Amino acid sequence: MRKILVVDDDPNILQLVKLHLQSWHYDIVCATNGVDALQQMTENIDMAVVDVMMPQMDGLQLTKKLKEEWEIPVLLLTAKGQIEDKREGFTVGADDYVVKPFEPDELLFRIQAILRRYDKPTEAAIEVGDLLIDRRTLQVIKGQTKLVLPLKEFELLAILAGRAQIFQREYLMEQVWGLDYESDDTLNTHIKRLREKLARLASTVQITTIRGVGYKLEVMQ
């Protein structure tokens, strides 16, 4: 499950963002100012949503520190809409900017877009368990056995193999089929096919269902 740090000194905004993102199965860590936020930072936090105007340490100072020390994406929230304010935010490393008041769904879409950019694969191949997943050839290789997967099945398996974590169903659908998907029945079908093919390979790699959330890839001993 993706973990997002939300930082805002307005308790109403903090609660609104927290509840909306939790409804999409994000794990939320809340802070009311920059100092508190830095104290709660861990390596498991995937990105931060940061208010600009805060006491003790404002959002621009916090963004600079998060970028320098943790290298995570940051989306800024602010009541200001001036070009100069946006320039300052991007100068310190912000990835995007949302002006208050905002629609919760717009915030969600921007967060998903940022995470999607940061999740772009860099490795040509992934090794997991007894499998080699080759992005160049769309092959899954176990020993001397090579299996060529259809594109969507391969993309789905590569996402699951890219990180040792739980992936939300909505996230997988968006990543593989885009924002305009109509049903997740397609995801169910592709997961079933992947499981059958991994079983035929007698692989130690299995796709595990996390009820009510999504899927994760596990290596069985």
N, CA and C of each residue as an Amber inpcrd file, in Angstrom:
protein
   663
   0.8340000  -1.1930000   0.0000000   0.0000000   0.0000000   0.0000000
   0.8740000   1.2510000   0.0000000   0.5700000   2.2000000  -0.8910000
   1.3750000   3.4060000  -0.9830000   1.1260000   4.2980000   0.2260000
   2.2110000   4.8730000   0.7610000   2.1120000   5.7040000   1.9560000
   2.3870000   7.1570000   1.5890000   1.4650000   8.0540000   1.9780000
   1.5660000   9.4690000   1.6450000   1.5800000  10.3070000   2.9200000
   2.5310000  11.2220000   3.0020000   2.6100000  12.1730000   4.1040000
   1.8020000  13.4070000   3.7260000   0.8160000  13.7730000   4.5490000
  -0.0040000  14.9570000   4.3190000   0.2910000  15.9680000   5.4160000
   0.6760000  17.1850000   5.0050000   1.1170000  18.2010000   5.9760000
   0.3000000  19.4690000   5.7680000  -0.4770000  19.8720000   6.7970000
  -1.2920000  21.0860000   6.7070000  -1.6560000  21.5240000   8.1180000
  -1.5600000  22.8240000   8.3950000  -1.8910000  23.3090000   9.7290000
  -3.3910000  23.5510000   9.9030000  -4.1730000  23.3970000   8.8370000
  -5.6250000  23.5160000   8.9120000  -6.2070000  22.1180000   9.1500000
  -6.7720000  21.8570000  10.3440000  -7.2570000  20.5030000  10.6520000
  -8.3700000  20.0390000   9.7140000  -9.1690000  20.9670000   9.1990000
 -10.2550000  20.5870000   8.2880000  -9.7030000  20.0790000   6.9570000
  -8.7150000  20.7950000   6.4200000  -8.0850000  20.3540000   5.1750000
  -7.3720000  19.0310000   5.3940000  -6.6680000  18.9240000   6.5100000
  -5.9310000  17.6980000   6.8210000  -6.8640000  16.4930000   6.8580000
  -8.0130000  16.6660000   7.5210000  -8.9790000  15.5640000   7.6310000
  -9.6190000  15.2440000   6.2840000  -9.9370000  16.2710000   5.4920000
 -10.5290000  16.0610000   4.1760000  -9.6090000  15.2430000   3.2740000
  -8.3470000  15.6600000   3.2100000  -7.3790000  14.9570000   2.3520000
  -7.1600000  13.5320000   2.8580000  -7.0260000  13.3950000   4.1610000
  -6.7960000  12.0770000   4.7460000  -7.9240000  11.1040000   4.4070000
  -9.1760000  11.5170000   4.6410000 -10.3120000  10.6200000   4.4200000
 -10.4730000  10.2730000   2.9440000 -10.2650000  11.2550000   2.0760000
 -10.4390000  10.9970000   0.6410000  -9.3810000  10.0240000   0.1290000
  -8.1320000  10.2240000   0.5280000  -7.0650000   9.3370000   0.0530000
  -7.1700000   7.9520000   0.6790000  -7.6140000   7.8890000   1.9340000
  -7.8150000   6.5830000   2.5560000  -8.9050000   5.7900000   1.8470000
  -9.9090000   6.4840000   1.2980000 -10.9750000   5.7900000   0.5710000
 -10.4420000   5.1200000  -0.6950000  -9.2610000   5.5680000  -1.1580000
  -8.6040000   4.9540000  -2.3100000  -7.4570000   4.0470000  -1.8550000
  -7.5000000   3.6810000  -0.5730000  -6.5830000   2.6880000   0.0030000
  -5.1350000   3.1670000   0.0820000  -4.9290000   4.4700000   0.1920000
  -3.5970000   4.9750000   0.5010000  -3.4230000   4.9770000   2.0170000
  -2.2270000   4.6990000   2.4590000  -1.8800000   4.7760000   3.8790000
  -1.4200000   6.2040000   4.1510000  -2.0630000   6.9000000   5.0840000
  -1.8190000   8.3290000   5.2870000  -1.1230000   8.5920000   6.6160000
  -0.0590000   9.3920000   6.5630000   0.6160000   9.9000000   7.7480000
   0.3690000  11.4090000   7.7910000  -0.1490000  11.9270000   8.9090000
  -0.5160000  13.3320000   9.0010000   0.4790000  14.1150000   9.8650000
   0.6990000  15.3730000   9.4830000   1.5320000  16.2930000  10.2640000
   0.9470000  17.6920000  10.1390000   1.1110000  18.5080000  11.1860000
   0.5020000  19.8450000  11.1880000   1.4940000  20.9580000  10.8800000
   2.7680000  20.6160000  10.7400000   3.7710000  21.6110000  10.3410000
   5.0110000  20.8880000   9.8210000   5.9440000  21.6640000   9.2830000
   7.1250000  21.0800000   8.6700000   8.0120000  20.3180000   9.6280000
   8.1620000  20.8390000  10.8530000   9.0050000  20.1830000  11.8480000
   8.4300000  18.8200000  12.2100000   7.1210000  18.7870000  12.4460000
   6.4320000  17.5330000  12.7510000   6.5720000  16.5520000  11.5890000
   6.4640000  17.0600000  10.3670000   6.5580000  16.2060000   9.1750000
   7.9150000  15.5290000   9.0860000   8.9840000  16.2690000   9.2940000
  10.3220000  15.6940000   9.2080000  10.5430000  14.6330000  10.2790000
   9.9420000  14.8180000  11.4420000  10.0820000  13.8430000  12.5250000
   9.3690000  12.5340000  12.1890000   8.3570000  12.6080000  11.3210000
   7.5890000  11.4080000  10.9780000   8.0580000  10.7360000   9.6910000
   9.0290000  11.3300000   9.0190000   9.4990000  10.7590000   7.7570000
  10.1870000   9.4100000   7.9680000   9.8540000   8.4660000   7.0910000
  10.5230000   7.1670000   7.0650000  10.7730000   6.7950000   5.6000000
  11.5510000   5.7600000   5.3880000  11.8530000   5.3140000   4.0280000
  10.6360000   4.7310000   3.3260000   9.5820000   4.4120000   4.0890000
   8.3890000   3.8040000   3.4990000   7.4240000   4.8220000   2.9090000
   7.6520000   6.1040000   3.1290000   6.7570000   7.1330000   2.5940000
   7.0790000   7.3820000   1.1280000   6.0450000   7.2890000   0.2760000
   6.2370000   7.3660000  -1.1740000   6.1720000   8.7800000  -1.7210000
   5.3840000   9.6720000  -1.0960000   5.3110000  11.0550000  -1.5480000
   4.7030000  11.9110000  -0.4470000   4.7260000  13.2370000  -0.6370000
   4.1780000  14.1560000   0.3650000   3.2490000  15.1550000  -0.3100000
   2.1550000  15.4770000   0.3960000   1.2410000  16.5560000   0.0070000
   1.4090000  17.6350000   1.0610000   1.8820000  18.8130000   0.6590000
   2.3810000  19.8080000   1.6190000   1.7060000  21.1620000   1.4220000
   1.1510000  21.7090000   2.4990000   0.6200000  23.0730000   2.4950000
   1.7790000  24.0610000   2.4820000   1.6190000  25.1780000   1.7980000
   2.7020000  26.1590000   1.7160000   2.7730000  27.0150000   2.9680000
   1.6420000  27.5850000   3.3870000   1.6360000  28.5270000   4.5170000
   1.4480000  27.7880000   5.8250000   2.5500000  27.5690000   6.5570000
   2.5060000  26.8680000   7.8380000   3.4610000  27.5300000   8.8200000
   3.1750000  27.4350000  10.1330000   4.0890000  27.9790000  11.1390000
   5.3370000  27.1160000  11.2880000   6.3500000  27.6640000  11.9280000
   7.6160000  27.0030000  12.2550000   8.4790000  26.7390000  11.0230000
   7.9450000  25.9860000  10.0810000   8.6570000  25.7120000   8.8280000
   7.6240000  25.6770000   7.7130000   7.7210000  26.5960000   6.7540000
   6.6890000  26.6380000   5.7190000   6.8890000  25.5140000   4.7010000
   5.9120000  25.3950000   3.7940000   5.9300000  24.2850000   2.8460000
   7.0860000  24.3170000   1.8750000   7.5590000  25.5230000   1.5300000
   8.6890000  25.6190000   0.6110000   9.9690000  25.0990000   1.2650000
  10.1800000  25.4780000   2.5330000  11.3510000  24.9750000   3.2580000
  11.2780000  23.4630000   3.4300000  10.0700000  22.9800000   3.7510000
   9.8990000  21.5380000   3.9420000  10.1340000  20.7920000   2.6310000
   9.5990000  21.3130000   1.5340000   9.7870000  20.6650000   0.2320000
  11.2650000  20.5370000  -0.1090000  12.0200000  21.5960000   0.1260000
  13.4520000  21.5700000  -0.1610000  14.1510000  20.4690000   0.6290000
  13.7940000  20.3390000   1.9200000  14.4130000  19.3110000   2.7560000
  13.9960000  17.9020000   2.3210000  12.7130000  17.7320000   1.9870000
  12.2400000  16.4140000   1.5520000  12.9320000  15.9790000   0.2650000
  13.1610000  16.9430000  -0.6210000  13.8340000  16.6330000  -1.8780000
  15.3180000  16.3110000  -1.6610000  15.9680000  17.0760000  -0.8270000
  17.4030000  16.8930000  -0.6040000  17.7060000  15.6330000   0.2000000
  16.8870000  15.3640000   1.2240000  17.2070000  14.2890000   2.1580000
  16.4930000  12.9680000   1.8420000  15.3160000  13.0430000   1.1940000
  14.5220000  11.8340000   0.9930000  14.2220000  11.5330000  -0.4760000
  14.3430000  12.5300000  -1.3300000  14.1460000  12.3630000  -2.7750000
  12.7710000  11.7940000  -3.1200000  11.7360000  12.2450000  -2.4050000
  10.3800000  11.8070000  -2.7130000   9.6370000  12.9070000  -3.4660000
   8.6230000  12.5570000  -4.2620000   7.8350000  13.5860000  -4.9410000
   7.0000000  14.3880000  -3.9450000   6.7780000  15.6630000  -4.2640000
   6.0200000  16.5650000  -3.3910000   4.9870000  17.3230000  -4.2160000
   3.7490000  17.3180000  -3.7330000   2.6870000  18.1390000  -4.3140000
   2.3460000  19.2350000  -3.3110000   2.3490000  20.4870000  -3.7560000
   2.0870000  21.6170000  -2.8720000   0.6170000  22.0190000  -2.8990000
   0.0690000  22.3160000  -1.7010000  -1.2630000  22.8820000  -1.5630000
  -1.1300000  24.3170000  -1.0900000  -1.8870000  25.2310000  -1.6820000
  -1.7910000  26.6120000  -1.2460000  -3.0460000  27.3860000  -1.5900000
  -3.3140000  28.4260000  -0.8100000  -4.4340000  29.3180000  -1.1030000
  -4.0320000  30.3620000  -2.1290000  -2.7560000  30.4090000  -2.4400000
  -2.2540000  31.4010000  -3.3800000  -2.2600000  30.8510000  -4.8010000
  -2.5190000  31.7330000  -5.7730000  -2.4990000  31.2980000  -7.1500000
  -1.5940000  32.1420000  -8.0240000  -0.7350000  32.9310000  -7.3960000
   0.1310000  33.8150000  -8.1500000   1.2590000  33.0450000  -8.8360000
   1.6520000  33.5250000 -10.0120000   2.7350000  32.9030000 -10.7640000
   4.0250000  32.8700000  -9.9430000   4.2880000  33.9310000  -9.1980000
   5.5150000  33.9960000  -8.4060000   5.5540000  32.9010000  -7.3480000
   4.4030000  32.6400000  -6.7270000   4.3430000  31.5900000  -5.7110000
   4.5890000  30.2130000  -6.3310000   4.0440000  30.0130000  -7.5230000
   4.2690000  28.7420000  -8.2030000   5.7320000  28.6050000  -8.6010000
   6.3240000  29.7150000  -9.0400000   7.7350000  29.6820000  -9.4240000
   8.5970000  29.2520000  -8.2420000   8.3330000  29.8240000  -7.0600000
   9.1020000  29.4600000  -5.8700000   8.9420000  27.9760000  -5.5560000
   7.7080000  27.4780000  -5.6810000   7.4690000  26.0710000  -5.3830000
   8.2420000  25.1500000  -6.3020000   8.2020000  25.4180000  -7.5950000
   8.9180000  24.5700000  -8.5430000  10.4320000  24.7370000  -8.4100000
  10.8650000  25.9240000  -7.9940000  12.2970000  26.1660000  -7.8120000
  12.8840000  25.2730000  -6.7240000  12.1120000  25.0440000  -5.6430000
  12.6200000  24.2030000  -4.5540000  12.3690000  22.7200000  -4.8100000
  11.7460000  22.3860000  -5.9580000  11.6440000  20.9820000  -6.3290000
  10.2570000  20.3730000  -6.3320000   9.2030000  21.1720000  -6.1050000
   7.8410000  20.6200000  -6.0980000   7.5170000  19.9940000  -7.4470000
   6.7610000  18.8960000  -7.4070000   6.3980000  18.1840000  -8.6380000
   5.0870000  18.6900000  -9.2290000   4.2240000  19.2470000  -8.3960000
   2.9550000  19.7780000  -8.8880000   2.4050000  20.7400000  -7.8340000
   1.3060000  21.4140000  -8.1870000   0.7870000  22.5240000  -7.4100000
  -0.7270000  22.5100000  -7.5070000  -1.4490000  22.4910000  -6.3800000
  -2.9120000  22.5690000  -6.3740000  -3.3260000  23.7580000  -5.5140000
  -4.1920000  24.6070000  -6.0690000  -4.6280000  25.8230000  -5.3740000
  -5.9260000  25.5530000  -4.6250000  -5.9720000  25.9580000  -3.3500000
  -7.1940000  25.8520000  -2.5500000  -8.1730000  26.9530000  -2.9670000
  -9.4810000  26.6910000  -2.9110000 -10.1120000  25.3830000  -2.6560000
  -9.9910000  24.4740000  -3.8730000  -9.9340000  23.1780000  -3.6460000
  -9.7400000  22.2330000  -4.7380000 -10.7440000  21.0980000  -4.6200000
 -10.9990000  20.4420000  -5.7420000 -11.8340000  19.2520000  -5.7530000
 -10.9850000  18.0620000  -5.3020000 -11.4530000  17.2740000  -4.3360000
 -10.6650000  16.1210000  -3.8770000 -10.2590000  15.1830000  -5.0070000
 -11.1410000  15.0010000  -6.0050000 -10.7970000  14.1080000  -7.1080000
  -9.6440000  14.6560000  -7.9420000  -9.5700000  15.9930000  -8.0840000
  -8.4480000  16.5730000  -8.8260000  -7.1440000  16.2880000  -8.0940000
  -7.1600000  16.4280000  -6.7730000  -5.9700000  16.1230000  -5.9800000
  -5.5720000  14.6630000  -6.1740000  -6.5450000  13.7630000  -6.1500000
  -6.2750000  12.3360000  -6.3360000  -5.6290000  12.0800000  -7.6950000
  -6.1890000  12.6530000  -8.7630000  -5.6550000  12.4270000 -10.1030000
  -4.2270000  12.9360000 -10.2260000  -3.9440000  14.0780000  -9.5980000
  -2.5890000  14.6320000  -9.6680000  -1.6060000  13.7550000  -8.8890000
  -2.0410000  13.2340000  -7.7460000  -1.1970000  12.3230000  -6.9690000
  -0.9050000  11.0670000  -7.7830000  -1.9310000  10.5070000  -8.4100000
  -1.7350000   9.3030000  -9.2190000  -0.7700000   9.5670000 -10.3820000
  -0.9020000  10.7470000 -10.9930000  -0.0190000  11.0890000 -12.1130000
   1.4320000  11.2070000 -11.6610000   1.6520000  11.8120000 -10.4950000
   3.0060000  11.9580000  -9.9690000   3.6070000  10.5880000  -9.6710000
   2.8500000   9.7380000  -8.9800000   3.3550000   8.4080000  -8.6400000
   3.6250000   7.5980000  -9.9010000   2.7990000   7.7950000 -10.9190000
   3.0020000   7.0760000 -12.1780000   4.3230000   7.4930000 -12.8300000
   4.6340000   8.7920000 -12.7820000   5.8970000   9.2620000 -13.3640000
   7.0870000   8.6740000 -12.6150000   6.9960000   8.6140000 -11.3080000
   8.1150000   8.1030000 -10.5160000   8.2370000   6.5910000 -10.5970000
   7.1500000   5.9290000 -11.0110000   7.1810000   4.4700000 -11.0970000
   7.6500000   3.9620000 -12.4430000   7.9870000   4.8300000 -13.3680000
   8.4370000   4.3730000 -14.6830000   9.6680000   3.4840000 -14.5330000
   9.6610000   2.3090000 -15.1400000  10.7760000   1.3770000 -14.9480000
  12.0720000   1.8820000 -15.5510000  13.1550000   1.6000000 -14.8800000
  14.4700000   1.9730000 -15.3870000  15.2990000   0.7370000 -15.7360000
  15.0130000  -0.3820000 -15.0850000  15.7830000  -1.5860000 -15.3540000
  15.2320000  -2.3030000 -16.5830000  16.1280000  -2.8690000 -17.3800000
  15.6980000  -3.6380000 -18.5500000  15.1240000  -4.9770000 -18.1320000
  15.5220000  -5.4710000 -16.9560000  15.0400000  -6.7710000 -16.4910000
  14.8920000  -6.7540000 -14.9800000  13.9690000  -7.5830000 -14.4920000
  13.7250000  -7.7170000 -13.0570000  13.9340000  -9.1700000 -12.6780000
  14.6870000  -9.4020000 -11.6360000  14.8520000 -10.7450000 -11.0970000
  14.0300000 -10.8690000  -9.8320000  13.1520000 -11.8510000  -9.7920000
  12.3470000 -12.0950000  -8.5930000  12.1650000 -13.5930000  -8.4400000
  12.4990000 -14.1040000  -7.2670000  12.4210000 -15.5440000  -7.0620000
  13.2600000 -16.2780000  -8.0890000  12.6510000 -17.2520000  -8.7630000
  13.3750000 -18.0290000  -9.7830000  13.1060000 -17.5090000 -11.1950000
  12.5670000 -16.2770000 -11.3040000  12.1970000 -15.7280000 -12.6020000
  13.0570000 -14.5310000 -12.9870000  13.2660000 -14.3980000 -14.2910000
  13.8360000 -13.1920000 -14.8760000  12.7630000 -12.6020000 -15.7930000
  12.3710000 -11.3580000 -15.5280000  11.3410000 -10.6870000 -16.3250000
  12.0400000  -9.6710000 -17.2060000  12.0680000  -9.9490000 -18.5050000
  12.8410000  -9.1580000 -19.4590000  11.9250000  -8.1800000 -20.1920000
  12.0930000  -6.8870000 -19.8950000  11.2250000  -5.8780000 -20.5120000
  11.4990000  -5.6990000 -22.0030000  12.6890000  -6.0150000 -22.4400000
  13.0240000  -5.8050000 -23.8520000  12.3190000  -6.7990000 -24.7590000
  12.1250000  -8.0260000 -24.2840000  11.5570000  -9.0840000 -25.1290000
  10.1630000  -9.5190000 -24.6840000   9.6670000  -8.9560000 -23.5640000
   8.3730000  -9.3510000 -22.9820000   8.3730000 -10.8230000 -22.5740000
   9.5660000 -11.3320000 -22.2320000   9.6920000 -12.7310000 -21.8490000
   9.8120000 -12.8900000 -20.3370000   9.2420000 -13.9890000 -19.8540000
   9.4640000 -14.4310000 -18.4790000  10.2990000 -15.6970000 -18.5750000
  11.4580000 -15.6860000 -17.9320000  12.4360000 -16.7610000 -18.1070000
  12.6750000 -17.4750000 -16.7820000  12.5580000 -18.7910000 -16.8180000
  12.9320000 -19.6280000 -15.6820000  13.8970000 -20.7000000 -16.1770000
  15.1440000 -20.5570000 -15.7720000  16.1520000 -21.4910000 -16.2450000
  16.2620000 -21.4440000 -17.7590000  16.0180000 -22.5890000 -18.4150000
  16.0750000 -22.6650000 -19.8760000  14.7070000 -22.4470000 -20.5240000
  13.6780000 -22.2520000 -19.7110000  12.3240000 -22.0830000 -20.2300000
  12.0030000 -20.6010000 -20.3980000  11.5170000 -20.2470000 -21.5790000
  11.1580000 -18.8610000 -21.8760000   9.6840000 -18.7980000 -22.2510000
   8.9790000 -17.8510000 -21.6200000   7.5600000 -17.6810000 -21.8790000
   7.3130000 -16.2450000 -22.3320000   6.7260000 -16.0850000 -23.5230000
   6.3930000 -14.7580000 -24.0430000   4.9590000 -14.4370000 -23.6430000
   4.7700000 -13.3100000 -22.9500000   3.4420000 -12.9280000 -22.4810000
   2.8290000 -11.8580000 -23.3810000   1.4930000 -11.8370000 -23.4950000
   0.8290000 -10.6950000 -24.1330000   1.1920000  -9.4090000 -23.3840000
   1.1410000  -8.2810000 -24.0830000   1.6370000  -7.0200000 -23.5310000
   1.0030000  -6.6620000 -22.1930000  -0.3190000  -6.7070000 -22.0890000
  -0.9850000  -6.2880000 -20.8560000  -0.6420000  -7.2160000 -19.6940000
  -0.5590000  -8.5090000 -19.9600000  -0.1660000  -9.4500000 -18.9050000
   1.2640000  -9.1600000 -18.4570000   2.1260000  -8.8750000 -19.4150000
   3.5180000  -8.5880000 -19.0660000   3.6160000  -7.3080000 -18.2320000
   2.9080000  -6.2570000 -18.6480000   2.9370000  -4.9930000 -17.9010000
   2.4610000  -5.2010000 -16.4730000   1.4020000  -5.9750000 -16.3100000
   0.8500000  -6.2460000 -14.9900000   1.8570000  -6.9930000 -14.1210000
   2.4830000  -8.0310000 -14.6720000   3.4740000  -8.7910000 -13.9080000
   4.6880000  -7.9420000 -13.5680000   5.1340000  -7.0990000 -14.4990000
   6.3050000  -6.2530000 -14.2520000   6.0400000  -5.2480000 -13.1350000
   4.8320000  -4.7000000 -13.0790000   4.4830000  -3.7720000 -11.9920000
   4.5180000  -4.4940000 -10.6570000   3.8990000  -5.6650000 -10.5980000
   3.8610000  -6.4310000  -9.3480000   5.2640000  -6.8220000  -8.8930000
   6.1380000  -7.1100000  -9.8590000   7.4950000  -7.5520000  -9.5260000
   8.4230000  -6.3890000  -9.2040000   8.0230000  -5.1760000  -9.5650000
   8.9180000  -4.0300000  -9.4210000   9.1590000  -3.6000000  -7.9950000
   8.1940000  -3.8650000  -7.1140000   8.3340000  -3.4760000  -5.7090000
   7.7350000  -4.5440000  -4.8130000   8.3610000  -4.7560000  -3.6720000
   7.8410000  -5.7130000  -2.6960000   6.7840000  -5.0090000  -1.8450000
   5.5810000  -4.8830000  -2.3860000   4.5240000  -4.1820000  -1.6720000
   3.1670000  -4.6410000  -2.1810000   2.1070000  -4.1850000  -1.5020000
   0.7470000  -4.4570000  -1.9400000   0.3420000  -3.3790000  -2.9420000
  -0.2290000  -3.8000000  -4.0730000  -0.7050000  -2.8550000  -5.0830000
  -2.2220000  -2.8310000  -5.0830000  -2.7950000  -1.6380000  -4.9830000
  -4.2400000  -1.4930000  -5.0260000  -4.7740000  -1.8640000  -6.4010000
  -5.9850000  -2.4130000  -6.4250000  -6.6220000  -2.7730000  -7.6930000
  -6.7450000  -1.5510000  -8.6080000  -7.1810000  -0.4190000  -8.0170000
  -7.3700000   0.7940000  -8.8140000  -6.0520000   1.2570000  -9.4350000
  -4.9790000   1.1250000  -8.6720000  -3.6650000   1.5380000  -9.1730000
  -3.2360000   0.6630000 -10.3530000  -3.4210000  -0.6420000 -10.2230000
  -3.0380000  -1.5530000 -11.3040000  -3.8550000  -1.2920000 -12.5600000
  -5.1520000  -1.0610000 -12.3870000  -6.0080000  -0.7830000 -13.5460000
  -5.5590000   0.4930000 -14.2510000  -5.2650000   1.5250000 -13.4600000
  -4.8410000   2.7980000 -14.0530000  -3.5160000   2.6530000 -14.7830000
  -2.5750000   1.9260000 -14.1730000  -1.2510000   1.7860000 -14.7610000
  -1.2680000   1.0040000 -16.0700000  -2.0850000  -0.0410000 -16.1230000
  -2.0680000  -0.9290000 -17.2820000  -3.0950000  -0.5210000 -18.3420000
  -4.2760000  -0.0650000 -17.8950000  -5.3400000   0.2390000 -18.8600000
  -5.7070000   1.7220000 -18.9310000  -5.1050000   2.5720000 -18.0650000
  -5.3770000   3.9990000 -18.1150000  -6.5350000   4.4030000 -17.2280000
  -6.7510000   5.7280000 -17.1240000  -7.7600000   6.2720000 -16.2230000
  -9.1860000   5.9700000 -16.6600000  -9.4020000   5.6380000 -17.9320000
 -10.7610000   5.5120000 -18.4630000 -11.2930000   4.0860000 -18.4330000
 -10.7120000   3.2240000 -17.6090000 -11.2110000   1.8590000 -17.5540000
 -12.6370000   1.8320000 -16.9900000 -13.4610000   0.9110000 -17.4980000
 -14.8660000   0.8480000 -17.1080000 -15.1410000  -0.2140000 -16.0490000
 -14.3520000  -1.2710000 -16.0270000 -14.5950000  -2.3770000 -15.1140000
 -13.2800000  -3.0280000 -14.7430000 -13.2340000  -3.5900000 -13.5270000
 -12.0100000  -4.3000000 -13.1560000 -12.1190000  -5.8060000 -13.4230000
 -13.1690000  -6.2330000 -14.1490000 -13.2530000  -7.6430000 -14.5340000
 -12.0470000  -8.0360000 -15.3790000 -11.5650000  -7.0850000 -16.1760000
 -10.3900000  -7.3550000 -17.0110000  -9.1850000  -7.6850000 -16.1360000
  -9.0320000  -6.9610000 -15.0300000  -7.9230000  -7.2370000 -14.1150000
  -8.0430000  -8.6500000 -13.5590000  -9.2410000  -9.0410000 -13.1540000
  -9.4520000 -10.3890000 -12.6230000  -9.0200000 -11.4470000 -13.6390000
  -9.3990000 -11.2320000 -14.8970000  -9.0660000 -12.1930000 -15.9500000
  -7.5600000 -12.2990000 -16.1530000  -6.8740000 -11.1500000 -16.1890000
  -5.4310000 -11.1530000 -16.4130000  -4.6760000 -11.7570000 -15.2260000
  -5.1320000 -11.4820000 -14.0130000  -4.5060000 -12.0940000 -12.8340000
  -4.6620000 -13.6080000 -12.8970000  -5.8480000 -14.0850000 -13.2720000
  -6.0890000 -15.5290000 -13.3740000  -5.1550000 -16.1640000 -14.3960000
  -5.0040000 -15.5140000 -15.5590000  -4.1280000 -16.0620000 -16.5980000
  -2.6830000 -16.0930000 -16.1570000  -2.2460000 -15.0180000 -15.4850000
  -0.8600000 -14.9860000 -14.9910000  -0.6180000 -16.0910000 -13.9720000
  -1.5710000 -16.3050000 -13.0780000  -1.4190000 -17.3650000 -12.0790000
  -1.2940000 -18.7350000 -12.7490000  -2.1050000 -18.9640000 -13.7800000
  -2.0420000 -20.2500000 -14.4850000  -0.6880000 -20.4430000 -15.1580000
  -0.1530000 -19.3760000 -15.7450000   1.1250000 -19.4900000 -16.4490000
   2.2840000 -19.6550000 -15.4700000   2.2280000 -18.9740000 -14.3430000
   3.2670000 -19.1440000 -13.3180000   3.2180000 -20.5590000 -12.7560000
   2.0130000 -21.1040000 -12.6170000   1.8790000 -22.4800000 -12.1290000
   2.4600000 -23.4700000 -13.1290000   2.2520000 -23.2350000 -14.4300000
   2.7990000 -24.1310000 -15.4470000   4.3230000 -24.0890000 -15.4630000
   4.8810000 -22.9390000 -15.1050000   6.3410000 -22.8270000 -15.0050000
   6.8810000 -23.4710000 -13.7360000   5.9620000 -23.8400000 -12.8220000
   6.3560000 -24.3560000 -11.5010000   7.2640000 -23.3540000 -10.7940000
   6.9050000 -22.0860000 -10.8930000   7.7180000 -21.0210000 -10.3160000
   7.4620000 -20.8800000  -8.8210000   8.4750000 -20.3860000  -8.1170000
   8.3000000 -20.0660000  -6.6990000   7.5620000 -18.7420000  -6.5180000
   7.3510000 -18.0160000  -7.6240000   6.6790000 -16.7170000  -7.5770000
   5.1710000 -16.9150000  -7.6950000   4.4260000 -16.2990000  -6.7730000
   2.9730000 -16.3950000  -6.7890000   2.3470000 -15.0140000  -6.6010000
   1.1590000 -14.8520000  -7.1740000   0.3910000 -13.6150000  -6.9840000
  -0.6170000 -13.8560000  -5.8700000  -0.5050000 -13.0800000  -4.8030000
  -1.3650000 -13.2350000  -3.6300000  -2.4280000 -12.1490000  -3.6090000
  -3.6690000 -12.5370000  -3.3290000  -4.7580000 -11.5720000  -3.1920000
  -4.7880000 -11.0290000  -1.7670000  -4.8060000  -9.7100000  -1.6410000
  -4.9850000  -9.0460000  -0.3460000  -6.4210000  -8.5560000  -0.3160000
  -7.2760000  -9.2570000   0.3990000  -8.7120000  -9.0200000   0.3370000
  -9.0700000  -7.5670000   0.6400000  -9.8720000  -6.9870000  -0.2340000
 -10.3410000  -5.6220000  -0.0510000  -9.3590000  -4.5600000  -0.4820000
  -8.1560000  -4.9690000  -0.9090000  -7.1350000  -3.9840000  -1.2890000
  -6.6220000  -4.2450000  -2.7070000  -5.9640000  -5.3870000  -2.9230000
  -5.3700000  -5.6380000  -4.2330000  -4.5280000  -6.8860000  -4.2490000
  -3.3020000  -6.7650000  -4.7900000  -2.4410000  -7.9310000  -4.9910000
  -0.9930000  -7.6040000  -4.6390000  -0.2420000  -8.6610000  -4.3510000
   1.2020000  -8.5270000  -4.1960000   1.8700000  -9.7920000  -4.7400000
   3.1160000  -9.6420000  -5.1190000   3.8880000 -10.7820000  -5.6180000
   4.7200000 -11.3310000  -4.4700000   4.6730000 -12.6290000  -4.2860000
   5.4110000 -13.2640000  -3.1980000   6.2490000 -14.4120000  -3.7300000
   7.3850000 -14.5950000  -3.0970000   8.2680000 -15.7190000  -3.4320000
   8.0890000 -16.7840000  -2.3540000   7.6060000 -17.9300000  -2.7440000
   7.3570000 -19.0060000  -1.8040000   8.6080000 -19.8480000  -1.6110000
   8.8660000 -20.2260000  -0.3950000  10.0420000 -21.0250000  -0.0840000
   9.7620000 -22.5140000  -0.2600000
